[in-house]
């Protein structure tokens, strides 16, 4: 339902009156639901104006697996859908993002129903939606690691039975080297960064003469691998998170002017300012008039441009972001439902519960029960593995 709504709103972008009418309807709905000028949620308040950090913190970005592949020709690996191995590499994660940094050599990445994409040294490949994929030195050659072999590899790597550097391939030339990173995060109820990204990102690393932070982070990670010390795995996983954030920053800097999506909205001077305000004070009783005034735009212009770039009207976006904050508070704290609602700007538990169920599909209590139940099941599974 939310996807259909976003599609209708993007189509309405070309008709200012329709964008304005839709945004005004959402504002009225927010008011009728009891949204109030409650306290700002202190746990998730942005100090300053950095919505990207705010989102990555709130969707709980977590390093899961990080290793280096040294591959000799011919080489190839099939990776199943992330749902198949998420419980192996990061139990409890809602979603897994894969990314690969090509240090040496070249090859192809293939995703079902997407044209095969060539990559080479200096490229970064990001698969944000958990799609199955293959990485191959030669698409005409069968992969050395099929899905079953890859699953076994993930089990061994996650259990610490394999070294940081993995040697693969048939022993010929040329050699390829690439860093493989896997991250966990939340996708539900609302992850604005990942939800608007394409199925495959191929990013060229910055080579404009500036100091390359991404290269420094990679070098630091490789240095940790060469001289293993106590805590090295934790350091590598934290570094993998930083690597991903820097990749997103480089992608943001290279976005074409016509591109749409959350990161494009963040880059737009006026819409970026609005996003910063919404993230800095999500519990504030925002109105379209107030946002437009702060952005020095008319209501119609703000509604049209915000919707065009982000796929949601401003107040609809605010509601979804509030629900993401609420979902995280419900999952990670013992706060009562009414207190969670108050934290994101709702006067009553009933008003918050109605808004949450309409946006997420289940009540706040059911969401919390589902998260707790999942955690208990995973704890039992891990305990059984330890006893086996």
C-alpha positions in Angstrom: 0.0 0.0 0.0 2.8 2.4 0.8 4.5 1.6 -2.5 1.3 2.4 -4.4 1.0 5.6 -2.5 4.5 6.6 -3.3 3.9 5.8 -7.0 0.8 8.0 -7.1 2.6 10.8 -5.4 5.5 10.8 -7.9 3.0 10.9 -10.7 1.3 13.8 -9.1 4.6 15.7 -9.0 3.9 17.2 -12.5 0.7 18.6 -11.2 1.4 21.1 -8.4 -2.2 21.3 -7.2 -2.3 17.5 -6.8 1.0 17.4 -4.8 -0.3 20.2 -2.6 -3.6 18.5 -2.0 -2.0 15.2 -1.1 0.4 16.8 1.3 -2.4 18.8 2.9 -4.4 15.6 3.4 -1.4 14.0 5.2 -1.1 17.0 7.4 -4.8 16.8 8.4 -4.4 13.1 9.0 -1.5 13.8 11.3 -3.4 16.3 13.3 -6.5 14.1 13.6 -4.2 11.2 14.8 -3.2 13.3 17.8 0.4 14.2 16.9 1.5 16.8 19.5 4.5 19.0 20.4 5.9 16.4 22.7 9.5 16.1 23.8 12.1 15.4 21.2 13.2 11.7 21.5 16.5 12.2 23.3 17.9 8.8 22.4 17.6 9.5 18.7 18.0 13.3 18.5 20.5 14.4 16.0 23.1 16.8 17.5 23.6 19.1 14.5 22.2 18.4 11.1 23.4 15.0 9.8 20.4 12.9 8.6 22.7 10.2 7.1 24.2 9.4 10.5 20.8 9.6 12.0 19.4 7.1 9.6 22.3 4.7 9.9 22.2 4.8 13.7 18.4 4.3 13.9 18.3 1.4 11.4 21.1 -0.2 13.5 23.8 -0.7 10.9 26.0 -3.5 12.1 29.1 -5.2 10.7 28.5 -8.9 10.1 31.3 -10.3 8.0 34.4 -8.8 6.4 37.2 -10.6 4.5 39.6 -10.4 1.6 39.6 -12.6 -1.5 42.7 -13.4 -3.5 41.4 -15.0 -6.7 43.4 -16.6 -9.5 41.9 -17.1 -13.0 39.4 -18.7 -13.5 37.4 -17.9 -10.4 33.7 -17.5 -9.6 31.2 -17.6 -6.7 27.4 -17.8 -6.5 25.9 -16.0 -3.5 22.3 -16.9 -2.6 19.6 -14.4 -1.5 20.6 -12.8 1.8 17.7 -14.4 3.6 19.4 -17.7 3.1 22.5 -16.8 5.1 21.6 -13.9 7.3 21.0 -16.2 10.3 24.5 -17.6 9.8 26.5 -14.4 9.6 24.4 -12.1 11.8 21.5 -13.7 13.7 18.8 -11.2 14.5 19.4 -8.9 11.5 16.3 -7.9 9.5 18.4 -7.4 6.4 21.8 -8.0 4.9 23.7 -5.6 2.6 26.6 -6.9 0.5 29.4 -4.8 -0.9 32.7 -5.5 -2.6 35.7 -3.2 -3.1 37.8 -4.2 -6.0 41.5 -3.8 -5.2 43.1 -5.6 -8.2 41.9 -7.3 -11.4 38.5 -7.3 -13.0 35.4 -9.5 -13.6 31.7 -9.5 -13.9 28.8 -9.3 -11.4 25.5 -10.9 -12.4 22.1 -10.4 -10.8 18.9 -12.1 -12.0 17.0 -10.0 -14.5 19.8 -7.4 -14.5 22.3 -7.1 -17.3 25.8 -8.5 -16.4 28.0 -5.6 -15.2 31.8 -5.4 -15.7 33.9 -4.2 -12.8 37.6 -3.4 -12.4 40.1 -2.2 -9.9 38.9 0.9 -8.1 35.2 0.0 -8.3 32.9 -0.6 -5.4 29.9 -2.8 -5.9 27.0 -2.5 -3.5 24.0 -4.8 -3.4 21.6 -3.1 -1.1 18.5 -5.3 -1.4 19.8 -8.8 -0.6 19.5 -10.1 -4.2 21.2 -13.4 -5.2 24.3 -12.7 -7.4 27.4 -14.1 -8.9 30.9 -12.7 -9.2 32.9 -14.2 -12.1 36.2 -13.8 -13.9 34.5 -15.2 -17.0 30.7 -15.5 -17.4 31.2 -18.5 -19.7 32.9 -20.5 -16.9 30.9 -22.3 -14.2 31.6 -20.8 -10.7 34.1 -22.5 -8.5 31.7 -21.9 -5.5 28.1 -22.7 -6.2 25.4 -21.8 -3.7 25.9 -24.8 -1.5 29.7 -24.3 -1.3 29.1 -20.6 -0.5 26.8 -21.4 2.3 29.5 -23.8 3.8 32.0 -21.0 3.4 29.9 -18.5 5.3 29.4 -21.0 8.1 33.1 -21.6 8.4 34.0 -17.9 8.1 31.4 -16.9 10.7 32.6 -19.6 13.1 36.2 -18.3 12.8 37.5 -21.4 11.1 38.9 -19.5 8.1 41.7 -16.9 7.7 40.9 -13.3 6.8 42.4 -13.8 3.4 40.7 -16.4 1.3 42.5 -17.8 -1.7 40.3 -19.0 -4.6 40.4 -19.9 -8.3 42.2 -22.1 -10.7 45.8 -20.9 -10.2 46.2 -18.9 -13.4 46.7 -15.3 -14.4 45.5 -12.6 -13.9 44.9 -12.4 -10.2 42.1 -10.4 -8.7 41.7 -9.1 -5.1 38.6 -7.7 -3.6 37.3 -7.0 -0.1 33.9 -8.5 0.7 31.8 -6.8 3.3 28.4 -7.9 4.7 26.3 -5.6 7.0 23.1 -6.0 8.9 20.5 -3.4 9.3 16.8 -2.8 9.7 14.6 -2.4 6.7 11.2 -2.3 8.5 9.2 -0.3 9.0 11.3 2.4 7.1 14.8 2.6 5.9 14.9 5.7 3.6 18.5 5.2 2.5 18.3 1.6 1.2 14.7 1.7 0.0 15.5 4.1 -2.8 18.8 2.6 -4.0 18.9 0.5 -7.2 19.6 -3.2 -7.1 23.2 -2.8 -7.9 25.5 0.2 -7.4 28.8 0.4 -9.2 30.8 3.3 -7.7 34.2 4.5 -8.9 36.4 5.4 -6.0 37.6 9.0 -5.8 40.9 9.6 -7.6 40.8 13.4 -7.8 44.0 14.0 -5.8 42.3 14.4 -2.5 43.2 12.3 0.5 41.1 9.1 0.0 39.6 8.1 3.3 38.2 4.9 1.9 41.7 3.7 0.9 43.0 4.6 4.4 40.2 2.6 6.0 40.9 -0.4 3.8 44.6 -0.2 4.5 43.9 -0.1 8.2 41.7 -3.1 8.0 44.3 -5.1 6.0 47.0 -4.1 8.5 44.8 -5.5 11.3 44.5 -8.7 9.4 48.3 -9.1 8.9 49.0 -8.7 12.6 46.2 -10.4 14.5 45.8 -9.2 18.0 43.1 -9.5 20.7 39.9 -7.8 19.6 41.0 -7.7 15.9 37.7 -9.2 14.7 35.7 -6.5 16.5 37.9 -3.8 15.0 37.5 -5.2 11.5 33.7 -5.3 11.8 33.6 -1.7 13.1 35.9 -0.7 10.2 33.6 -2.4 7.8 30.8 -0.2 9.0 32.9 2.9 8.4 33.9 1.7 5.0 30.2 1.4 4.0 29.5 4.9 5.3 32.3 6.3 3.3 31.1 4.4 0.2 27.7 6.0 0.6 29.4 9.4 1.0 31.3 9.0 -2.2 28.2 7.8 -4.0 26.4 10.9 -2.7 29.2 13.1 -4.2 29.0 11.5 -7.6 25.2 11.4 -8.0 24.0 12.8 -11.4 22.0 16.0 -11.1 18.8 14.2 -12.4 19.0 11.3 -10.0 16.1 10.9 -7.5 16.1 9.1 -4.1 16.8 9.9 -0.5 20.5 10.7 -1.0 19.6 13.0 -3.8 17.1 14.8 -1.5 19.9 15.1 1.1 22.1 16.8 -1.5 19.5 19.2 -2.6 20.0 22.5 -0.7 16.4 23.2 0.2 15.2 19.6 0.6 18.3 18.7 2.5 17.6 21.5 4.9 14.0 20.2 5.4 15.3 16.6 6.0 17.8 17.9 8.6 15.0 19.7 10.4 12.7 16.7 10.4 15.5 14.4 11.7 16.8 16.9 14.3 13.3 17.3 15.8 11.0 14.5 14.7 8.6 15.1 17.6 8.1 18.7 16.7 4.5 19.6 15.5 5.7 20.3 11.9 3.4 21.6 9.3 3.9 22.0 5.6 3.6 25.8 6.0 6.3 25.8 8.6 8.7 23.6 6.6 8.1 25.7 3.4 8.9 28.9 5.3 12.1 27.4 6.7 13.1 26.3 3.2 12.2 29.6 1.7 9.8 27.9 -0.7 6.1 27.9 -1.3 4.0 25.0 0.0 3.3 23.8 -3.6 7.0 24.0 -4.6 8.2 22.2 -1.5 5.5 19.4 -1.8 6.3 18.9 -5.4 10.1 18.8 -5.1 10.2 16.7 -1.9 7.8 14.2 -3.4 9.7 14.0 -6.7 13.1 13.3 -5.0 12.0 11.1 -2.1 8.8 9.5 -3.3 6.8 10.7 -0.3 5.1 13.9 0.6 6.9 15.8 3.4 4.4 14.9 6.2 4.1 11.3 5.0 7.9 11.0 5.2 7.8 12.5 8.8 5.2 9.9 9.8 7.2 7.0 8.4 10.4 8.3 10.1 8.6 8.6 13.4 7.4 5.0 13.1 11.0 3.8 12.4 12.1 5.6 15.6 9.2 4.1 17.5 10.0 0.6 16.1 13.6 0.8 17.4 12.4 2.1 20.8 9.9 -0.8 21.1 12.6 -3.3 20.1 15.4 -2.0 22.2 13.8 -0.6 25.4 11.3 -1.4 28.0 9.4 1.8 27.5 5.6 1.5 27.6 3.8 2.0 24.3 2.3 5.3 25.5 5.8 6.6 26.4 7.1 5.6 23.0 4.3 7.4 21.3 4.9 10.5 23.5 8.6 10.4 22.5 7.8 10.8 18.8 5.0 13.4 19.3 1.7 11.7 20.0 -0.5 12.9 22.9 -2.2 9.5 23.5 -1.4 5.8 23.3 -4.5 5.3 21.1 -3.5 8.0 18.6 0.0 6.5 18.4 -1.2 2.9 18.1 -3.6 3.9 15.2 -0.8 5.7 13.3 1.7 2.9 13.9 -0.7 0.1 12.7 -1.7 2.1 9.7 2.0 2.7 8.7 3.5 -0.7 9.8 0.6 -3.1 9.5 0.6 -4.3 13.1 0.1 -2.7 16.5 3.1 -1.5 18.6 2.5 -4.3 21.1 2.4 -6.9 18.3 5.6 -5.5 16.8 7.4 -5.7 20.1 6.2 -9.3 20.7 7.4 -10.3 17.3 10.9 -8.8 17.8 11.2 -10.4 21.3 10.0 -13.8 20.0 12.5 -13.7 17.2 15.3 -12.9 19.6 14.4 -15.7 21.9 14.2 -18.2 19.0 17.7 -17.1 17.8 19.1 -17.3 21.3 17.8 -20.9 21.6 19.2 -21.8 18.2 22.7 -20.4 19.1 22.6 -22.2 22.4 21.8 -25.5 20.6 24.7 -24.9 18.3 27.0 -24.3 21.2 26.0 -27.6 22.8 26.3 -29.5 19.5 
